[in-house]
Amino acid sequence: MRNITARIDKLPSTPMLRKILFLVGIGWMFDAMDQGMVSGVMAAIGKDWALTQTDLGLLGSMGMLGMALGAALSGMAADKWGRRTVVMVTLIIYGVASILSGFATSFIMLLALRFITGFGLGGELPAAAALVSEFSPTKIRGRNVIILESFWAWGWILAALVAYLLIPAYGWRMAFIVGGVPALFAAVLRKAVPESPRFLELKGKHEQAEALVAKMESQAGIVPAVEEIQAEVAPAVPQKRATFADLWQKNYLRRTVVLWVIWFGINFGYYGFVLWTPSLLVAKGFALVKSFEFTLIMCLAQLPGYFSAAVLVEKIGRKKVLAIYFFGTAVAAWFFGHAASTAQVLLYGSLLYFFSLGAWGCVYAYTPEVYPTSLRGTGSGWASAFGRVGAFLAPFVVPVVHRFYGEAGYTYVFILLAAVFTFVAVVVGIFGKETMGKSLEELNE
């Protein structure tokens, strides 16, 4: 096991690794596209079906509930059957359910399909992040996972374009169909993605793990020492099946609590504003088409947010980047809530997307690093699942706060979100564990 790990950590970025990153990222992009669609759909379907704010909150939350269940179950499945299997199956579930959402004949039917869509989406993301993390050498591991997460930005940009160009002309149904069909195509492409060599080695599949690592070494022009290769044939140590209780053992307790706070906070804060931004802007007096236009412009700020975090995470560390970007998100949310002009809405909204998506990228880079290979899928999945509880609650809490404060509701929504992001920044800064520059196995000895 150590020699497979050591050999992976000696590698540069190889063609195989870049191919895996791209193919997994394409699926990630269409996942994001679906989530972005919901934002536009909530504003459009509300008018089409005369839904209340409570109904729209339920629509946003059902997907999150599905994501929570999908993340919890798929994390354990990834530790039992493999990361590759999970990212393939969940993407197909998501794609089919998204297409069927476009043909929903009732609100109840749409809610059920959004739950299934969320199940597939929530199940895929933790397993995909673990797969890329396990293929990546230590020195670029965090950067690679953030680059994977940056595909989310492209998905949101596509979603904003669809919302801006298609929904006003063709309606919300077309948005779901356009989002689901490419996801099935991405699932076909993912057949070319191999299983994680660390997982294969853990399960005693030495020859498959050796073949993958040897191929990457060949691509990099590296010839491993004979003793490194021969050591791989040692019998695997039987592994106990990972369970939820394992996450609360003494040596994992602190990292689990911190991780759950991070995931809950970023989900509550992020989905508190992204799902409602078009609707809140409409309530503030902007036309629906104009709110889509604003959202599209703000989505473009996600890309420099991701790329700056990808650079900094390997220079100053995960802990500092998380704290800085969470606090930056809090400040941006505060000013966005107090924006009094179109220019301020665009400026502070862009900063909000810049910092929040940079934080998201680092969260996905950090999460797989705090657990060993045998527990990585389970730990990542349950952290993501708990986070989706925050995403489930946010669409309900936001309209309640908005209504309670009347004309000032818009401002108080973002004051609440700023407080959540600030709390997470403080927790990470005080209790977070730095993982930069350490191998995955070294972190868990």
N, C-alpha and C positions, 0 to 999 in steps of 0.2 A: 504493500500500500504506500509506504513512504517513498519508495523509488519511483512509482508512477507519479506521485505528487511532486517529488523533486525534479523529475524530468519535465513535467508540464511547466513548473515554475521557472525553468531555465530557458524556456522557449520565448522567441519574439512573437509578434503578431504574424500568424501564418495564413496562407490562402484558405485552409480548411476552417480556421477560426473566423476569418472574415466572412466566409460563405455561411457559416452557422449563424453568425450575428445578423447577417442580412436576411436570411430566410425566416429566422425567428422574429426579427424586427418587422417584416412585412405583415405577419399575422398580428403582431402587437399594434401596428398602425390601423388595421381595420377594426380591431377591438376599440381603439380610441375613437375611430370614426363613428361607431355605434353610440358610444357614450356622448359624443358631441352632438349627435343627431337628437338625442333626447331633449337637450336644451332648446333646440329649435322647435321640436315637436310639441313640447309643453306649451309654448306660446301659441302655436298654430292650432293644435288639437283642442285647446281650451276654447277657442272661438268656434271651431267646427262642431263640436259636440256640446257646447254650452256647459263646460265643466267648471266647478267651483275651485278655489285655491286649494281646498282640502283634497279634492279629487286629483288635482295636479300633483300635490305633494305625495299622494299615494302612488301615482304613476312613477314618479322619480324614485320612491322608496322601494317599490317591489323589485326593481332591478338590483338594488343594493342588498336586499334580503337574499336574493338568489346568489349574488356574489359571495355573501358571507358563508352560505352553506357550501357552495362550490369550492371556495378556498379551503375550508376546513377538511372536507372529504378528499379533495384532490391532493392536498399536501401529504396526507397519510398514504394515498394511492401512489404518489410519486416515490415515496420511500420504499414501497413494496414492489411496484411493477416497473418503475423507471420514469425518468423525467420526460423522455421522448414520447412514450405512450400517452401520457397525460396531456401534453401540449397538442398532440394530434387530435385526440378524441374530443377534448373540450372546445377546440376551435370549430369542429364540425357541428357540435351541439349549438354553439353560439350562432354560426352562420345560418343554419336551418331555421332556428327560432326567430332570428332577425327578419328573414324573408317572410315568414308566416305572419309576423307582426304587421306587415304591410297589407295583409288581407283580413285583419281582424274585423269582425262584424259587430262587436259590442265592446263596451268598456271593460267588462269582466274578462272577456277573452283576451283583450290586449294586456291586461294586468298579468294573466297567467303566462302569456308568451314572453312578457318582459322579465318575469321571474326566471323562466328557463334560459333566456338569453343571458341574464346575469349569472346564472349558475355556470354556464360555459365560460363566460368571461372571467369570473372570479376564480374558477378552477385553473385557468391557463396561466395567469400572470405570475403567481409564485413559483410554479414549476419551470416556467420559461426563464425567469431570473436565476433560479438555481442552476439550470442547465448551462447558461452562458457563464455564470460565475465559476462553475466547476471546470469548464474548458479553458479558462483564462489564467495566464501566469500572474503571479502576485503583483508584479510591478504595473500591470495594466488592467487588473481585475475590476477595480472600482470604475475606471474610465469606460471599460467595455459595457458594464451593466448600465451606466448612465447613457451611453450611446444607444443601447437597446431601448431604454426608456424614452430617448429623444424621438423615436418613431411615433410615440404618442402625440407629439406636437404636430407631426405631419398628418396624423389621423384627424386631429381637431381642426386643422386648417382645411382639410378636405370636407369635413363636416360643416364648417362655417361657410364654405363655398356652396355646398349643396343646399344649406339652409337659405343662403342669400339668393341663389339662382333658381333652385328647383321648387322649394316649398311654396313660395308665392305663386308660381306658375302652375305646378302640378299637384300640390298638396303634400301632406305629411306622409301618406302611404308610400309614395315614391322614394322618400328618404330612407325608410327602412329597407326597401328592396335593394336600392343602390348600395346600402351598407352591407347587406348580407351576402350578395352574390360574390363579390371579390374575396370575402373571407373563405368561402369554400374553395376558391382557386388557390388561396394561400395555403390551405390545408393540404392540397395536392403537392404543392412545392415543398412542404415540410417533410415529405416522405424521404427527401434526400438528407435530412438532418440525422446524424448518428446519436447513439446514446452516450451519456457522460462516461468517460473512462474511469473516473473515480467511483461512480456508482457500479459499473461493471466489475471493477476490482473488489469492491466491497461484497458483491454477490458471488465472488469466486470465479467470475468469467475472465480469467487472466489472459487468454489468447485474444479475445476481442479487445480488451483494454490495451494490450501490448500492440496490436495491429494499428489502432487509432493513434497512439502516441508515437509509434515508429513512423507513421505516415507524416505526422506533423514535424517530427525531427528531420525527416528526409526533405520536406519542403523548405525547412529552415537551414539545411546544410549542416546539421548537427549529427555527429556519430557518437552514440552513448557508449560508455565503458561496458565491457563484457559483464562485469559483476553486477552492474545495474540491471541488465536484461535478465540475467540468470536468477536474480533475486525475486523476479516477478512470479516464479512458479511455486512459491511457498503457499501452503494451503490457507484458505481464508478462515478467519476466526468466526465461528457461528455468531450471528447478530440477533439480539433480541428485537422483536418487532417494536418499532417506535410507537409510543402512546402519548396521549395528552398529559398524563401524570409526569412523564419524563421531563417536561418543560419546567416543572416546578421543583425539581431536585435542587439541593442547596447550591451547587455550582452553576446552575442556569437561572436561578430565581431572579437575581437582579437584572440580568440582560433581558429576560422575558417580560418583566414589569416595564422596563424602559421601552422596549420594543412595542409593547401593547399601547402605551401612552402615545408614542410617536404615531402609530398607525391610526388610533382613534382620533387624535387631534388633527392630523393632516386630512383624513377623510371627512370629518365633520366640517372643518374649515373650507376645504377645497370644494366639496359638493354643495356646501352652503352658498357658495357664490356662483360656481359655473353653471349649475342647473337652472338657477334663477336669474342670471344676469339679463338675458333678453326680456323676460317678464318684468323684472324690476325697472329696467330702463323704459319699457312701455308705460309702466305705472308712473314713472317720473315725468312722462310727457313726450317721449320720443316715439316716432312711428315704428311699427314692427319691422319693416324693411330696414330702417335706419339702425335699429338695435342689432340686427344681424350684421350689418356693415361694421358697426363698432366692435362687435365680438370677433369678426374676422381680423380686423386690424390688431386687436389685443392678442389674438392667438399667435400672430407672427412673433411676438416678444418671447414666446416660449422657447424658440430655438436658441437664441443667445443665452437664455437662462440655463438650458441643459448644457450647452457647450462650455460655458464658463464654469459650471459645477464640475464637469468632467475633467477640466484642467486642474482646478483647485483641489479636488478630492485626492489626487495623487501627489500634491505638493504640500498642503497644510493639514490634510487628514479629514476623515469622515466626520468626526465629532465637531470640529470647528465649522466645517461647511454647513452641516445640519443646523447648528445654532445660529450662524450668520443668516442663512437663507430663510429660516423660520422667522427670525426677528424682522428681516427685511419684508417678508410677507405681511407680518403684523402691521408694520408702519404703512405699507402700501394700502392695506385694507382700511386702515383708519382714514387716510386721505381720500381714498376712493369714495368712502361713505360721506365725506364732506365736500365732494366735488360739486362746484356750482356752475360750471360751464362745459361746453362740448370739449374744449381743449383739455380741461382738467380731467374729465371722464376718460379720455383717451390716454393721457399721460399716466395717471395713477392706475388705470386699468391695465395698461401695458406693464407697469412695474409689478402689479399684483400677479400677473401671469408669469413674468420673468422670474421672480423669487419663488413663487409656489411650485412651479414646475422644476426649477433647479433643486428645490428641496425634495420633490418627489423622486427625481433621479437618484439622489443620494440615499434616500430611504430604501430604494430597491437595491442599491449597491451594498448597503450596510446590512440589510436583513439576512441574506444567506451566509454572511460571514460569522455570525455569532453562535452558530450551532455546528456540530460535527456532521459529516456526510450521512451517517446513519439516522440523524434526526433533522437534517436540513429541510426537507420537504415538509415534515410535520410542523416544525417550528415556524417556518415561513408561512405555511398555510393558515395556522391558527392565529398568527399575528395579523395577517391580512383579513381573516374572518372577523376578528374583533374590531378591526378598523372599519369594516363595512357596517358594523352596528352604528358607528358615528355617521357614516354616509346614509344609512337608513333613517336616522333621526333628523338629520339636517333639513331635508325637504319639508318635514313637518314643523320644525321649530322656526324656520325662517318666515313663513307666512304668518305664524302666530305673533312673532315679534313685530313684523311689518304692520299687521292690523292693530295691535295693541297701542302702538305709538302714533297711529294716524299719519299725518303728513310728515312727521319726523321718523317714521318707521324705517325708511330706506337707510338713514344715517345709523340708527340703532342696530340694524342688522349687521352692519360692518364693524361697529364697535364691539359687538359680541364676537365676531369672527377674529378681530384683532386680538382680543383677550385670549382666545383659544390658542392662536399661533404663538403668542408671547409665552404662555404657560409651557407649551411644548419646548420652546427654545431654552427656557430655564431648566427644565428637566434634563434635556440632552446635555446642556453645558455642565451640569453638576454631576449627573449620574451616568452619562454615556461612556461606553468603552471604545477606545481607539483601536482600529483594526488595520490601519494603513501599513503596508510594507511587511505584513506577516502572512505566512502560508495559511491556508484554510485549516490544516491539521495542527499547526503550531498554535493557532488561536484557541484550540479546544483541548489542549493537553492538560 
